[in-house]
């Protein structure tokens, strides 16, 4: 994972309380460190029964603060909970037990964790983890509502098997989800709040018979990056995705399709309400005029010939049916005369922007985690964006967002 510039070197306090889910915290510390974050861990005494302070200290590269440090005379004039509270850019409480939800809601300061939460002005993210009945208790639910009203982020507990042997809500999310929510809270831009973004992503498949199809190497990574960065900036995101295993944000509404015709219909059904339509999918230009209902057997057919017909041009349809104020963005994946072909598509399809990809360039295009695009606009503007696909997507929104009235 290549972090976005604003994700690097963030100061994160991780408060670990006494639940079995504390076994996930070494992975969380390692993941935060992979983004270049500075992590300081503070633990309750009960948490030490589930995960070793030495493990967390080794992974974070920083001292782990324990309950025994709270009122220790050895610290002299140093006051750990004040230092931690002032240092932090965000505080993650994971796992957060029912007791510490209640302590935070009431405003207790009788432990190092509780006092740190009480003293900080940084955003606080709570990740409750407990038995389902404890989570559903009216007192716990009221404490969650209280914290949310005060501006804290309280994650919904995930469903699954619990340590007590029961199954239901109460599991702490995996480290990847915790960090995703941290970036939502720390995102420096909210300029897409209230905006609706429609993104197409991935390839399409045009079947010759039930087991063979015409397609392309698109993985949908660029579309996922555009969706995720739009969510970070506050947008309501819909994705129409062809066959791909890439993960899209949980906050996005994802419609799965296979063929170009299915993608076309899905876009037509959703286009009118979108403020931005970003067509990053690699849509098959042609489909077989007919397909065999059964697998074509090589033993009985020496030569296979098929006539192909054009698929609808989805972004061209959007350009012809564009409503006032709507912004249309296309992609042009080319192997030669890249900017010439992209400019022609921009004008012919009545787009506002087009991102030109040179598929012959190393680290660009299908399947890569990086990308290089030249973003063209209708007024003749031209800007090159390069880096991880997430970084390119973030910079694209920096350009696109101000254009919407």
C-alpha positions in Angstrom: 0.0 0.0 0.0 1.4 3.4 -1.0 -0.1 6.0 1.3 -1.5 9.2 0.1 0.6 12.2 1.1 -1.7 13.3 3.9 -1.8 9.8 5.4 1.9 9.6 6.1 3.5 10.5 9.4 0.2 10.9 11.3 0.4 10.7 15.1 -2.0 8.0 16.3 -2.7 6.9 19.9 -4.0 3.4 20.1 -5.9 2.7 23.3 -6.2 -1.1 24.0 -8.8 -2.2 26.5 -9.3 -5.7 28.0 -11.1 -7.8 25.4 -10.1 -10.9 23.5 -10.1 -8.9 20.3 -6.9 -7.3 21.6 -5.1 -10.1 19.8 -5.7 -8.1 16.6 -3.8 -5.0 17.8 -0.3 -6.1 16.7 -1.6 -6.4 13.1 -3.2 -2.9 13.5 0.0 -1.4 14.7 1.9 -3.0 11.9 -0.6 -1.7 9.3 -0.5 1.9 10.7 3.3 1.7 10.6 3.2 0.7 6.9 1.5 4.0 6.2 4.3 5.8 7.9 2.2 6.6 11.0 3.8 7.2 14.4 1.9 5.0 16.9 1.9 5.3 20.7 0.0 2.6 22.5 -1.7 3.0 25.9 -3.1 -0.1 27.6 -5.4 -1.0 30.4 -4.2 -3.5 33.0 -6.8 -6.0 31.7 -5.5 -5.6 28.1 -2.1 -6.9 29.2 -3.8 -10.3 29.8 -4.6 -10.6 26.1 -1.6 -9.0 24.3 2.0 -8.4 25.5 3.1 -4.8 25.9 6.5 -5.9 24.6 5.0 -7.0 21.3 3.2 -3.7 20.8 6.3 -1.7 21.8 8.5 -3.7 19.4 6.1 -3.2 16.5 5.4 0.5 17.2 9.0 1.4 18.0 7.6 3.5 20.9 7.2 3.0 24.6 3.9 1.4 25.5 2.1 3.3 28.3 0.5 1.1 30.9 -1.9 1.6 33.7 1.0 1.4 36.2 2.3 4.6 34.5 -0.8 6.6 35.4 0.1 7.7 38.9 3.7 6.7 38.9 6.1 8.9 40.9 9.0 7.9 38.6 7.6 10.1 35.9 8.2 13.2 37.9 6.5 16.2 36.3 5.5 14.2 33.2 1.8 13.6 33.0 1.3 10.7 30.5 -2.4 11.2 29.8 -1.9 14.9 29.0 1.2 14.3 26.9 -0.6 11.5 24.9 -3.8 13.6 24.5 -1.9 16.6 23.2 0.4 14.6 20.9 -2.4 12.7 19.2 -3.9 13.6 15.8 -6.4 10.8 16.4 -7.2 8.3 19.1 -8.3 4.8 18.3 -9.9 2.7 21.0 -9.7 -0.9 19.8 -11.0 -3.1 21.2 -13.4 -1.0 23.3 -15.1 -2.9 26.0 -18.6 -2.0 27.4 -16.9 -0.6 30.5 -14.8 1.9 28.6 -17.7 2.9 26.4 -19.5 3.8 29.6 -16.5 5.5 31.1 -16.1 7.7 28.0 -19.8 8.5 27.8 -19.9 9.5 31.5 -16.5 11.3 31.3 -14.6 9.3 33.9 -10.9 9.9 34.2 -9.9 7.1 36.7 -7.5 5.2 34.3 -4.8 6.2 31.9 -7.0 5.3 28.9 -10.0 7.1 30.3 -8.0 10.2 31.3 -6.4 10.4 27.9 -9.8 10.3 26.2 -11.0 13.0 28.5 -8.1 15.3 27.8 -7.7 15.0 24.1 -9.1 17.4 21.5 -8.3 14.9 18.7 -11.0 12.9 17.0 -11.7 9.6 18.8 -12.7 6.4 17.0 -14.3 3.7 19.2 -14.4 0.1 18.0 -16.7 -1.8 20.4 -16.1 -5.5 20.9 -18.2 -7.6 23.3 -20.9 -10.2 23.7 -24.0 -9.6 21.6 -26.2 -9.2 24.7 -23.9 -6.7 26.2 -23.8 -4.8 23.0 -27.6 -4.8 22.8 -28.1 -3.7 26.4 -30.0 -0.4 26.6 -27.2 1.2 28.6 -24.6 0.3 26.0 -26.8 1.5 23.2 -27.4 4.8 25.1 -23.6 5.2 25.7 -23.0 4.7 21.9 -25.6 7.4 21.1 -24.1 9.8 23.6 -20.6 9.5 22.2 -21.9 9.8 18.6 -23.8 13.0 19.5 -20.6 14.5 20.9 -18.9 13.9 17.6 -17.0 10.7 18.3 -16.9 7.9 15.6 -18.4 4.7 17.0 -18.1 1.8 14.6 -20.8 -0.8 14.2 -19.6 -4.2 15.6 -19.3 -6.9 13.0 -21.2 -10.2 13.0 -19.6 -13.6 13.4 -18.5 -16.2 16.0 -17.6 -14.7 19.4 -15.1 -15.9 22.0 -18.0 -16.9 24.3 -19.2 -19.5 21.8 -22.2 -17.5 20.6 -22.5 -15.9 17.2 -23.8 -12.5 16.3 -22.8 -8.8 16.4 -19.9 -7.9 18.7 -16.7 -8.6 16.7 -14.1 -5.9 16.3 -13.4 -5.2 12.7 -10.2 -6.3 11.1 -7.2 -3.9 11.1 -7.8 -2.9 7.4 -11.3 -1.7 8.2 -10.2 0.2 11.3 -7.6 2.0 9.2 -10.1 2.7 6.4 -12.4 4.4 9.0 -9.4 6.4 10.4 -8.7 7.8 7.0 -12.4 8.8 6.6 -12.1 10.7 9.9 -8.8 12.3 9.1 -9.5 13.1 5.4 -8.4 16.7 4.7 -11.1 17.2 2.0 -14.9 17.0 2.3 -15.6 18.9 -0.9 -17.7 16.0 -2.3 -20.1 16.0 0.6 -23.7 15.9 -0.6 -22.5 15.0 -4.2 -23.5 11.8 -6.0 -20.8 10.0 -7.9 -21.4 7.2 -10.4 -18.3 5.2 -11.4 -18.0 2.3 -13.9 -15.2 -0.1 -13.2 -13.5 -3.3 -14.4 -13.9 -5.2 -17.7 -17.0 -6.6 -19.4 -17.4 -10.1 -20.9 -19.0 -11.0 -24.2 -19.7 -14.7 -24.4 -19.1 -16.8 -27.5 -20.6 -19.9 -25.7 -21.2 -20.7 -22.0 -17.5 -21.1 -21.2 -15.7 -18.7 -23.6 -15.8 -15.0 -23.8 -14.1 -11.9 -25.2 -12.8 -9.5 -22.6 -9.7 -7.5 -21.6 -7.2 -7.4 -18.7 -8.9 -4.6 -16.7 -8.9 -5.4 -12.9 -11.1 -2.4 -11.8 -8.3 -1.1 -9.5 -8.6 2.5 -11.0 -12.3 2.5 -10.5 -11.9 1.2 -6.9 -9.4 4.0 -6.2 -11.7 6.6 -7.6 -14.6 5.2 -5.5 -12.6 5.0 -2.3 -11.1 8.6 -2.6 -14.6 9.9 -3.4 -15.9 8.3 -0.2 -13.0 9.9 1.7 -14.1 13.3 0.4 -17.7 12.7 1.5 -19.4 11.7 -1.7 -22.3 9.3 -2.1 -20.9 6.7 -4.4 -22.5 4.2 -6.8 -20.3 1.7 -8.7 -21.3 -0.3 -11.7 -18.7 -3.0 -11.8 -17.9 -5.7 -14.4 -16.4 -9.1 -13.4 -13.5 -8.2 -11.0 -12.3 -9.4 -7.6 -11.2 -5.9 -6.5 -12.8 -4.6 -3.3 -14.9 -1.5 -3.4 -15.7 0.7 -0.3 -18.4 -0.7 2.0 -19.9 2.7 1.9 -20.5 2.5 -1.9 -23.5 1.0 -3.5 -22.1 -1.6 -6.0 -24.1 -3.1 -8.9 -22.4 -6.2 -10.5 -22.8 -6.7 -14.2 -21.1 -9.0 -16.8 -21.8 -7.7 -20.3 -21.5 -4.3 -21.9 -25.3 -4.3 -22.4 -25.9 -4.9 -18.7 -23.5 -2.1 -17.8 -25.2 0.2 -20.3 -28.6 -0.5 -18.7 -27.3 0.0 -15.2 -25.7 3.3 -16.1 -28.9 4.5 -17.8 -30.9 3.7 -14.7 -28.6 5.7 -12.5 -27.2 8.5 -14.6 -29.9 11.2 -14.1 -29.2 11.6 -10.4 -25.4 11.6 -10.6 -23.4 14.8 -10.3 -20.3 13.1 -11.7 -20.2 10.2 -14.0 -16.7 8.7 -14.2 -16.4 5.9 -16.9 -13.2 4.0 -15.9 -14.5 0.6 -17.0 -12.9 -1.1 -20.0 -16.1 -1.9 -21.9 -15.9 -4.3 -24.8 -16.5 -2.4 -28.1 -18.0 -5.4 -29.8 -20.0 -8.5 -28.9 -20.8 -11.6 -30.9 -23.9 -11.2 -33.1 -24.9 -14.6 -31.7 -23.6 -17.0 -29.1 -23.8 -20.7 -28.9 -26.1 -22.1 -26.2 -23.7 -25.0 -25.8 -20.0 -25.3 -25.5 -18.4 -25.4 -28.9 -16.6 -28.7 -29.2 -13.3 -28.7 -31.1 -13.8 -32.3 -32.2 -16.9 -31.3 -34.3 -15.8 -27.9 -35.6 -12.6 -27.3 -37.5 -13.1 -23.5 -37.9 -15.2 -21.1 -35.9 -16.3 -17.8 -37.4 -18.4 -15.2 -35.7 -19.8 -11.9 -36.8 -19.5 -9.1 -34.2 -21.7 -6.1 -33.7 -20.9 -2.9 -31.8 -21.9 -2.5 -28.2 -23.5 0.8 -27.1 -21.0 3.5 -26.3 -21.9 4.2 -22.7 -20.1 7.4 -22.0 -21.2 8.8 -25.4 -24.8 8.1 -24.5 -24.2 9.9 -21.2 -22.8 12.9 -23.2 -25.8 13.0 -25.5 -28.2 12.8 -22.5 -26.2 15.0 -20.1 -28.2 17.1 -17.8 -27.2 20.7 -16.9 -24.4 20.9 -14.3 -23.4 17.3 -14.7 -19.7 16.5 -15.1 -18.7 13.6 -17.4 -15.3 12.0 -17.2 -14.0 9.3 -19.6 -10.9 7.3 -19.9 -8.9 6.6 -23.1 -6.6 3.6 -22.9 -4.4 3.8 -26.0 -1.3 2.3 -27.5 -0.4 5.1 -30.0 -1.1 8.7 -30.6 -2.5 8.7 -27.1 -3.3 12.4 -26.7 -4.7 12.7 -30.3 -7.1 9.9 -29.8 -8.1 11.1 -26.3 -8.8 14.6 -27.5 -11.0 13.2 -30.3 -13.0 11.1 -27.8 -13.3 14.2 -25.5 -14.9 16.2 -28.3 -16.9 13.5 -30.0 -18.5 12.1 -26.9 -19.2 15.6 -25.3 -17.1 14.9 -22.2 -15.9 17.5 -19.7 -12.7 15.6 -19.0 -10.8 12.6 -20.3 -7.9 10.7 -18.6 -5.5 9.5 -21.3 -3.6 6.2 -20.5 -0.6 5.1 -22.5 -0.8 1.3 -22.2 2.7 0.8 -23.5 4.2 2.8 -20.6 5.6 0.8 -17.7 3.6 0.9 -14.5 0.5 2.2 -16.2 -2.8 0.8 -17.2 -4.4 -2.6 -16.7 -3.5 -4.6 -13.6 -0.8 -2.2 -12.2 -1.0 -0.6 -8.8 0.4 2.6 -10.3 -0.8 4.8 -13.1 0.2 7.7 -15.3 -2.6 9.7 -16.9 -2.9 13.0 -18.7 -6.1 14.7 -17.8 -7.6 16.8 -20.6 -10.5 19.2 -20.3 -12.8 20.9 -22.8 -11.0 24.3 -22.4 -7.7 22.9 -23.5 -6.3 22.3 -20.1 -3.8 19.4 -19.7 -2.3 18.0 -16.5 -0.2 14.9 -16.0 -0.9 12.8 -12.8 1.4 10.0 -11.7 1.7 7.7 -8.8 -0.3 5.0 -7.1 -3.8 4.6 -8.4 -5.1 6.0 -5.2 -2.8 9.1 -5.5 -3.9 9.6 -9.1 -7.6 9.3 -8.1 -7.1 11.8 -5.3 -5.5 14.3 -7.6 -8.2 13.8 -10.2 -10.8 14.8 -7.6 -8.7 17.9 -6.8 -9.2 18.9 -10.4 -12.8 17.7 -10.9 -14.5 18.8 -7.7 -14.1 22.6 -8.1 -15.8 22.4 -11.6 -19.2 21.4 -10.2 -21.3 24.5 -9.6 
